[in-house]
Amino acid sequence: MSKLKDFSCAFHGNENMANQKLIYPAATRNQEPILQVLKRFVTYDCAEDDSPFFLEVASGSGQHLAHFAPHFPNIKFQPTEFDETLLGSIKYYATQCPTKNILLPIQLDICTDLVHYGFSEESIDYVYNANMIHISPYECTIGLFKNAGCYLKPNALMILYGPFSKDGVITPDSNVQFNASLKSRNPAWGLRDISELIKIAADYSLTLIDTVEMPANNKTLIWKKN
Ligand SMILES: C[S@@+](CC[C@H](N)C(=O)[O-])C[C@H]1O[C@@H](n2cnc3c(N)ncnc32)[C@H](O)[C@@H]1O
């Protein structure tokens, strides 16, 4: 199955604003490998009244946090999404969560400074984003790093999942084809280069501390706020 098809969703119902659950096949496949990475990097030691705050940018269907949250019952998960038609599905997953630690979703454009959504600088413990920066204009990549740099606490992490190029080279062929198909749909889309991301990150006080190889030629990049 091509990656483009991977991002299609099984849609239940005619209208998604009324909390109908969406299922993205790709999210179903990658949620467990990503959870295993989170278990390595999302470590916390908190008092009962001090829940670490985990912000997801571009929640899509809402499946990822639904899969992660029960494994981290002391963390408060905040889903967000730009596309308002997805908020119903995200809300569905949040309200069904057995551990009740997923907040209701916020409609959020990552190109906008997070102060507009009520966030305070250096208040977030984790920023998480999967599969957005190659399927959105470059401004969204900049916005993600800029907001993470400003709103993460010192030493806090941004966890970024998706396909990437390295030093201008895309591997393997399936990712080359995926990149071409993205660009044919929108010339502003395309795989982002890790070397370029490292330069952007430096402008916003973030350092790449680990790169985890993932199934299907994806990676998880771990960034630390300086
Ligand atoms: C391929 S989906 C990934 C969804 C989910 N993270 C996943 O892995 O299943 C890309 C998402 O990026 C979101 N997106 C696009 N532009 C955005 C922006 N400016 N701010 C926040 N999210 C955006 C889209 O609405 C879409 O839900």
The ligand as a Tripos MOL2 file, in Angstrom:
@<TRIPOS>MOLECULE
LIG
   27    29     1     0     0
SMALL
NO_CHARGES

@<TRIPOS>ATOM
      1 C1         -1.1590   13.1960    7.8890 C.3       1 LIG1
      2 S1         -2.0650   13.9720    9.1440 S.3       1 LIG1
      3 C2         -1.3120   13.2870   10.6170 C.3       1 LIG1
      4 C3         -2.3200   13.1200   11.7150 C.3       1 LIG1
      5 C4         -1.7950   12.3530   12.9450 C.3       1 LIG1
      6 N1         -0.7490   13.0890   13.6200 N.3       1 LIG1
      7 C5         -1.3210   10.9660   12.5710 C.2       1 LIG1
      8 O1         -0.0980   10.7200   12.5840 O.co2     1 LIG1
      9 O2         -2.1760   10.1280   12.2760 O.co2     1 LIG1
     10 C6         -1.4330   15.6560    9.1130 C.3       1 LIG1
     11 C7         -2.2180   16.5890   10.0160 C.3       1 LIG1
     12 O3         -1.5730   17.8630   10.0530 O.3       1 LIG1
     13 C8         -2.5870   18.8190   10.2600 C.3       1 LIG1
     14 N2         -2.1160   20.1740    9.9610 N.ar      1 LIG1
     15 C9         -1.9360   20.7180    8.7450 C.ar      1 LIG1
     16 N3         -1.5800   22.0070    8.8540 N.ar      1 LIG1
     17 C10        -1.5570   22.3010   10.1870 C.ar      1 LIG1
     18 C11        -1.2810   23.4800   10.9360 C.ar      1 LIG1
     19 N4         -0.9880   24.6330   10.3380 N.pl3     1 LIG1
     20 N5         -1.3200   23.4060   12.2830 N.ar      1 LIG1
     21 C12        -1.6260   22.2410   12.9020 C.ar      1 LIG1
     22 N6         -1.9150   21.0990   12.2330 N.ar      1 LIG1
     23 C13        -1.8840   21.1290   10.8980 C.ar      1 LIG1
     24 C14        -3.6960   18.3390    9.3230 C.3       1 LIG1
     25 O4         -4.9420   18.9210    9.6410 O.3       1 LIG1
     26 C15        -3.6460   16.8370    9.5220 C.3       1 LIG1
     27 O5         -4.5540   16.4120   10.5070 O.3       1 LIG1
@<TRIPOS>BOND
     1     1     2 1
     2     2     3 1
     3     2    10 1
     4     3     4 1
     5     4     5 1
     6     5     6 1
     7     5     7 1
     8     7     8 2
     9     7     9 1
    10    10    11 1
    11    11    12 1
    12    11    26 1
    13    12    13 1
    14    13    14 1
    15    13    24 1
    16    14    15 ar
    17    14    23 ar
    18    15    16 ar
    19    16    17 ar
    20    17    18 ar
    21    17    23 ar
    22    18    19 1
    23    18    20 ar
    24    20    21 ar
    25    21    22 ar
    26    22    23 ar
    27    24    25 1
    28    24    26 1
    29    26    27 1
@<TRIPOS>SUBSTRUCTURE
     1 LIG1         1 GROUP 0 **** ****
